[in-house]
Amino acid sequence: MQSEYSLWFRNPQKDVLPTLAERGTGFVPYSPHGKGFLTGKIEENAKFDSTDFRSVLPRFAPEALKANQALVNLLNQIAQRKNATPGQIALAWLLAQKPWIVPIPGTTKLHRLEENIGAAVKVFLVGPRLAAARRTCLRTPGHHLLLQTGRRTCAEMRPFPEILAFPSEPKHSRA
């Protein structure tokens, strides 16, 4: 199954992902970078040309971009600690959700493809790194801020720690 899914757009978590897990079906999320927003390259005062489809999406309205900048700031903080980019952190979050989730970030540039691969190779949040990311989110000042999509508050008004919640870490046995 294919649908949009990212840190910024998590609607599939409510009904779609549980159904896919029950049926053993894979999930291919598109727009894992939130249509570019989660890369940190879109500033809060960005203006989109009328030919850009984002110009009609409520979450790209000026007031929504400004309100959602806090998420990008948090991704930047985590990325700096991991020597990564915000886009890599956003992809690593998706990769850590379920083994049957395979995001498809779109790109036309080789350096962006290499950056996307880096999410899996050098950033992938598992084990101790996953726990550290979870603790970082809980300690981050302003974690009570809410994300706005323009139509309603994203993820039914869930605060940042829940938005950046990662699945349980696998249990490792000692030999």
KOLSEMI-916942 format. One line per 3 residues: number of its first residue (from 0); their letters; for each residue x negated, y, z negated of C-alpha. Coordinates in steps of 0.5 Angstrom, whole numbers, padded with zeros to 4 digits. Layout:
REM residues N
NUM) A) X/Y/Z ~ ...
END
This chain:
REM residues 175
0) MQS) 0000/0000/0000 ~ -0002/0007/0001 ~ 0000/0014/-0002
3) EYS) -0004/0020/-0005 ~ -0007/0019/-0012 ~ -0012/0023/-0015
6) LWF) -0013/0026/-0022 ~ -0009/0032/-0019 ~ -0003/0028/-0016
9) RNP) -0002/0022/-0021 ~ 0005/0020/-0019 ~ 0004/0013/-0017
12) QKD) 0002/0011/-0024 ~ 0009/0011/-0026 ~ 0012/0006/-0022
15) VLP) 0008/0004/-0016 ~ 0002/0002/-0019 ~ 0005/-0003/-0024
18) TLA) 0009/-0006/-0019 ~ 0003/-0007/-0015 ~ -0001/-0010/-0021
21) ERG) 0005/-0015/-0022 ~ 0005/-0017/-0014 ~ -0002/-0017/-0014
24) TGF) -0002/-0012/-0008 ~ -0008/-0007/-0007 ~ -0007/0000/-0007
27) VPY) -0011/0005/-0002 ~ -0010/0012/-0004 ~ -0011/0018/0000
30) SPH) -0013/0025/-0002 ~ -0017/0022/-0007 ~ -0021/0029/-0008
33) GKG) -0014/0033/-0008 ~ -0014/0035/-0001 ~ -0021/0038/-0003
36) FLT) -0019/0042/-0009 ~ -0023/0037/-0014 ~ -0029/0038/-0010
39) GKI) -0030/0045/-0013 ~ -0030/0048/-0007 ~ -0024/0051/-0007
42) EEN) -0024/0058/-0011 ~ -0018/0060/-0015 ~ -0017/0066/-0011
45) AKF) -0017/0062/-0004 ~ -0013/0064/0002 ~ -0011/0059/0007
48) DST) -0009/0060/0014 ~ -0002/0059/0016 ~ -0005/0053/0021
51) DFR) -0008/0050/0014 ~ -0002/0045/0012 ~ -0005/0047/0004
54) SVL) -0002/0054/0006 ~ 0005/0051/0005 ~ 0004/0046/-0001
57) PRF) 0006/0049/-0008 ~ 0000/0046/-0012 ~ -0004/0051/-0007
60) APE) 0000/0057/-0009 ~ -0005/0062/-0012 ~ -0002/0062/-0019
63) ALK) -0002/0054/-0019 ~ -0010/0054/-0016 ~ -0011/0059/-0022
66) ANQ) -0008/0055/-0027 ~ -0011/0048/-0024 ~ -0018/0051/-0024
69) ALV) -0019/0049/-0031 ~ -0019/0042/-0029 ~ -0024/0043/-0024
72) NLL) -0029/0047/-0029 ~ -0028/0040/-0033 ~ -0030/0036/-0027
75) NQI) -0036/0041/-0026 ~ -0038/0040/-0034 ~ -0038/0032/-0033
78) AQR) -0041/0032/-0026 ~ -0047/0037/-0029 ~ -0048/0032/-0035
81) KNA) -0048/0026/-0030 ~ -0052/0029/-0024 ~ -0047/0028/-0020
84) TPG) -0041/0033/-0016 ~ -0034/0034/-0018 ~ -0032/0030/-0012
87) QIA) -0036/0024/-0014 ~ -0033/0024/-0021 ~ -0026/0025/-0018
90) LAW) -0028/0018/-0014 ~ -0031/0015/-0020 ~ -0025/0016/-0024
93) LLA) -0020/0013/-0018 ~ -0025/0007/-0018 ~ -0025/0006/-0025
96) QKP) -0017/0005/-0025 ~ -0016/-0002/-0022 ~ -0021/-0007/-0018
99) WIV) -0016/-0007/-0013 ~ -0015/0001/-0012 ~ -0020/0003/-0006
102) PIP) -0019/0010/-0005 ~ -0020/0013/0002 ~ -0024/0020/0002
105) GTT) -0023/0023/0009 ~ -0030/0027/0012 ~ -0033/0029/0018
108) KLH) -0039/0030/0016 ~ -0045/0025/0014 ~ -0047/0029/0008
111) RLE) -0040/0028/0005 ~ -0040/0021/0007 ~ -0047/0020/0003
114) ENI) -0044/0024/-0003 ~ -0037/0020/-0003 ~ -0042/0013/-0003
117) GAA) -0045/0016/-0009 ~ -0039/0016/-0013 ~ -0039/0008/-0013
120) VKV) -0047/0007/-0013 ~ -0049/0012/-0018 ~ -0043/0015/-0022
123) FLV) -0038/0009/-0022 ~ -0036/0010/-0030 ~ -0036/0003/-0033
126) GPR) -0038/0001/-0040 ~ -0042/0006/-0044 ~ -0041/0011/-0039
129) LAA) -0034/0010/-0039 ~ -0033/0011/-0046 ~ -0038/0017/-0046
132) ARR) -0033/0021/-0041 ~ -0027/0019/-0045 ~ -0030/0022/-0051
135) TCL) -0033/0028/-0047 ~ -0026/0030/-0045 ~ -0023/0029/-0052
138) RTP) -0028/0034/-0055 ~ -0028/0039/-0049 ~ -0025/0046/-0051
141) GHH) -0018/0048/-0048 ~ -0016/0040/-0047 ~ -0009/0042/-0049
144) LLL) -0008/0046/-0042 ~ -0003/0044/-0037 ~ -0004/0043/-0030
147) QTG) 0001/0046/-0025 ~ 0003/0044/-0018 ~ 0008/0050/-0017
150) RRT) 0014/0046/-0017 ~ 0013/0043/-0024 ~ 0008/0041/-0029
153) CAE) 0003/0036/-0026 ~ 0004/0029/-0030 ~ 0010/0031/-0034
156) MRP) 0006/0036/-0038 ~ 0001/0031/-0040 ~ -0006/0034/-0043
159) FPE) -0013/0034/-0040 ~ -0015/0028/-0045 ~ -0009/0024/-0042
162) ILA) -0010/0026/-0035 ~ -0018/0024/-0035 ~ -0016/0017/-0039
165) FPS) -0020/0011/-0036 ~ -0017/0004/-0037 ~ -0020/0000/-0042
168) EPK) -0027/-0002/-0042 ~ -0029/-0009/-0040 ~ -0031/-0014/-0046
171) HSR) -0038/-0016/-0045 ~ -0041/-0022/-0049 ~ -0048/-0023/-0052
174) A) -0051/-0029/-0049
END
